[in-house]
Amino acid sequence: MSNLLPNQLYAGLFEIIKNNQMYYYSNVGANYCHLTPAGEKAVIEWINLLAPHMRKIEQDDLVTRAKQMVFDELKK
């Protein structure tokens, strides 16, 4: 998987939870923290934006590994 994609995913989610209109944070404890409806929508949109790239990277990695396996077998 691309080294940048996990960082982009984390950074985007972190930006969402830093926004008080998208994430309610309580000092009382984690049980009181939650995404707001706007935050839920933003998370879904962010995942939908990155998901095709994640899938493409995974497919490309799979093809690369499969080719390497074939080449390794041919070298024997």
CNS distance restraints for C-alpha pairs under 8 A (distance, minus, plus):
assign (resid   1 and name CA) (resid   5 and name CA) 7.55 0.50 0.50
assign (resid   1 and name CA) (resid  54 and name CA) 7.53 0.50 0.50
assign (resid   1 and name CA) (resid  57 and name CA) 5.56 0.50 0.50
assign (resid   1 and name CA) (resid  58 and name CA) 6.05 0.50 0.50
assign (resid   1 and name CA) (resid  61 and name CA) 6.88 0.50 0.50
assign (resid   2 and name CA) (resid   6 and name CA) 7.70 0.50 0.50
assign (resid   2 and name CA) (resid  57 and name CA) 6.67 0.50 0.50
assign (resid   3 and name CA) (resid   7 and name CA) 7.41 0.50 0.50
assign (resid   4 and name CA) (resid   8 and name CA) 6.13 0.50 0.50
assign (resid   5 and name CA) (resid   9 and name CA) 6.06 0.50 0.50
assign (resid   5 and name CA) (resid  54 and name CA) 7.42 0.50 0.50
assign (resid   6 and name CA) (resid  10 and name CA) 6.14 0.50 0.50
assign (resid   7 and name CA) (resid  11 and name CA) 5.93 0.50 0.50
assign (resid   8 and name CA) (resid  12 and name CA) 6.02 0.50 0.50
assign (resid   9 and name CA) (resid  13 and name CA) 6.27 0.50 0.50
assign (resid   9 and name CA) (resid  47 and name CA) 7.89 0.50 0.50
assign (resid   9 and name CA) (resid  50 and name CA) 7.48 0.50 0.50
assign (resid  10 and name CA) (resid  14 and name CA) 5.98 0.50 0.50
assign (resid  11 and name CA) (resid  15 and name CA) 6.16 0.50 0.50
assign (resid  12 and name CA) (resid  16 and name CA) 6.44 0.50 0.50
assign (resid  12 and name CA) (resid  46 and name CA) 7.19 0.50 0.50
assign (resid  13 and name CA) (resid  17 and name CA) 6.40 0.50 0.50
assign (resid  13 and name CA) (resid  43 and name CA) 6.80 0.50 0.50
assign (resid  13 and name CA) (resid  46 and name CA) 7.78 0.50 0.50
assign (resid  14 and name CA) (resid  18 and name CA) 6.15 0.50 0.50
assign (resid  15 and name CA) (resid  19 and name CA) 6.59 0.50 0.50
assign (resid  16 and name CA) (resid  22 and name CA) 6.16 0.50 0.50
assign (resid  16 and name CA) (resid  23 and name CA) 7.02 0.50 0.50
assign (resid  16 and name CA) (resid  39 and name CA) 6.56 0.50 0.50
assign (resid  16 and name CA) (resid  42 and name CA) 7.18 0.50 0.50
assign (resid  16 and name CA) (resid  43 and name CA) 7.35 0.50 0.50
assign (resid  17 and name CA) (resid  22 and name CA) 6.38 0.50 0.50
assign (resid  17 and name CA) (resid  23 and name CA) 5.00 0.50 0.50
assign (resid  17 and name CA) (resid  24 and name CA) 7.99 0.50 0.50
assign (resid  17 and name CA) (resid  35 and name CA) 7.54 0.50 0.50
assign (resid  17 and name CA) (resid  39 and name CA) 7.60 0.50 0.50
assign (resid  18 and name CA) (resid  22 and name CA) 7.90 0.50 0.50
assign (resid  18 and name CA) (resid  23 and name CA) 6.99 0.50 0.50
assign (resid  19 and name CA) (resid  23 and name CA) 6.09 0.50 0.50
assign (resid  20 and name CA) (resid  24 and name CA) 5.94 0.50 0.50
assign (resid  20 and name CA) (resid  25 and name CA) 7.60 0.50 0.50
assign (resid  21 and name CA) (resid  36 and name CA) 6.95 0.50 0.50
assign (resid  21 and name CA) (resid  38 and name CA) 7.15 0.50 0.50
assign (resid  21 and name CA) (resid  39 and name CA) 7.30 0.50 0.50
assign (resid  22 and name CA) (resid  35 and name CA) 5.85 0.50 0.50
assign (resid  22 and name CA) (resid  36 and name CA) 5.06 0.50 0.50
assign (resid  22 and name CA) (resid  37 and name CA) 7.19 0.50 0.50
assign (resid  22 and name CA) (resid  38 and name CA) 5.34 0.50 0.50
assign (resid  22 and name CA) (resid  39 and name CA) 3.81 0.50 0.50
assign (resid  22 and name CA) (resid  40 and name CA) 7.46 0.50 0.50
assign (resid  22 and name CA) (resid  42 and name CA) 7.81 0.50 0.50
assign (resid  23 and name CA) (resid  33 and name CA) 7.41 0.50 0.50
assign (resid  23 and name CA) (resid  34 and name CA) 5.81 0.50 0.50
assign (resid  23 and name CA) (resid  35 and name CA) 4.31 0.50 0.50
assign (resid  23 and name CA) (resid  36 and name CA) 5.39 0.50 0.50
assign (resid  23 and name CA) (resid  39 and name CA) 5.93 0.50 0.50
assign (resid  24 and name CA) (resid  32 and name CA) 8.00 0.50 0.50
assign (resid  24 and name CA) (resid  33 and name CA) 5.40 0.50 0.50
assign (resid  24 and name CA) (resid  34 and name CA) 5.31 0.50 0.50
assign (resid  24 and name CA) (resid  35 and name CA) 6.05 0.50 0.50
assign (resid  24 and name CA) (resid  36 and name CA) 6.55 0.50 0.50
assign (resid  25 and name CA) (resid  32 and name CA) 7.14 0.50 0.50
assign (resid  25 and name CA) (resid  33 and name CA) 4.61 0.50 0.50
assign (resid  25 and name CA) (resid  34 and name CA) 6.77 0.50 0.50
assign (resid  26 and name CA) (resid  30 and name CA) 7.21 0.50 0.50
assign (resid  26 and name CA) (resid  32 and name CA) 5.73 0.50 0.50
assign (resid  26 and name CA) (resid  33 and name CA) 5.46 0.50 0.50
assign (resid  28 and name CA) (resid  32 and name CA) 6.82 0.50 0.50
assign (resid  29 and name CA) (resid  33 and name CA) 7.03 0.50 0.50
assign (resid  35 and name CA) (resid  39 and name CA) 5.10 0.50 0.50
assign (resid  35 and name CA) (resid  40 and name CA) 5.79 0.50 0.50
assign (resid  36 and name CA) (resid  40 and name CA) 6.17 0.50 0.50
assign (resid  37 and name CA) (resid  41 and name CA) 6.28 0.50 0.50
assign (resid  38 and name CA) (resid  42 and name CA) 6.17 0.50 0.50
assign (resid  39 and name CA) (resid  43 and name CA) 6.11 0.50 0.50
assign (resid  40 and name CA) (resid  44 and name CA) 6.30 0.50 0.50
assign (resid  41 and name CA) (resid  45 and name CA) 6.17 0.50 0.50
assign (resid  42 and name CA) (resid  46 and name CA) 6.04 0.50 0.50
assign (resid  43 and name CA) (resid  47 and name CA) 6.13 0.50 0.50
assign (resid  44 and name CA) (resid  48 and name CA) 6.01 0.50 0.50
assign (resid  45 and name CA) (resid  49 and name CA) 6.07 0.50 0.50
assign (resid  46 and name CA) (resid  50 and name CA) 6.36 0.50 0.50
assign (resid  47 and name CA) (resid  51 and name CA) 5.69 0.50 0.50
assign (resid  48 and name CA) (resid  52 and name CA) 7.42 0.50 0.50
assign (resid  49 and name CA) (resid  53 and name CA) 7.99 0.50 0.50
assign (resid  50 and name CA) (resid  54 and name CA) 6.21 0.50 0.50
assign (resid  51 and name CA) (resid  55 and name CA) 6.11 0.50 0.50
assign (resid  52 and name CA) (resid  56 and name CA) 6.11 0.50 0.50
assign (resid  53 and name CA) (resid  57 and name CA) 6.14 0.50 0.50
assign (resid  54 and name CA) (resid  58 and name CA) 6.25 0.50 0.50
assign (resid  55 and name CA) (resid  59 and name CA) 6.14 0.50 0.50
assign (resid  56 and name CA) (resid  60 and name CA) 6.07 0.50 0.50
assign (resid  57 and name CA) (resid  61 and name CA) 6.11 0.50 0.50
assign (resid  58 and name CA) (resid  62 and name CA) 6.16 0.50 0.50
assign (resid  59 and name CA) (resid  63 and name CA) 6.28 0.50 0.50
assign (resid  60 and name CA) (resid  64 and name CA) 6.17 0.50 0.50
assign (resid  61 and name CA) (resid  65 and name CA) 6.13 0.50 0.50
assign (resid  62 and name CA) (resid  66 and name CA) 6.10 0.50 0.50
assign (resid  63 and name CA) (resid  67 and name CA) 6.13 0.50 0.50
assign (resid  64 and name CA) (resid  68 and name CA) 6.17 0.50 0.50
assign (resid  65 and name CA) (resid  69 and name CA) 6.17 0.50 0.50
assign (resid  66 and name CA) (resid  70 and name CA) 6.36 0.50 0.50
assign (resid  67 and name CA) (resid  71 and name CA) 6.17 0.50 0.50
assign (resid  68 and name CA) (resid  72 and name CA) 6.01 0.50 0.50
assign (resid  69 and name CA) (resid  73 and name CA) 6.22 0.50 0.50
assign (resid  70 and name CA) (resid  74 and name CA) 6.20 0.50 0.50
assign (resid  71 and name CA) (resid  75 and name CA) 6.24 0.50 0.50
assign (resid  72 and name CA) (resid  76 and name CA) 6.86 0.50 0.50
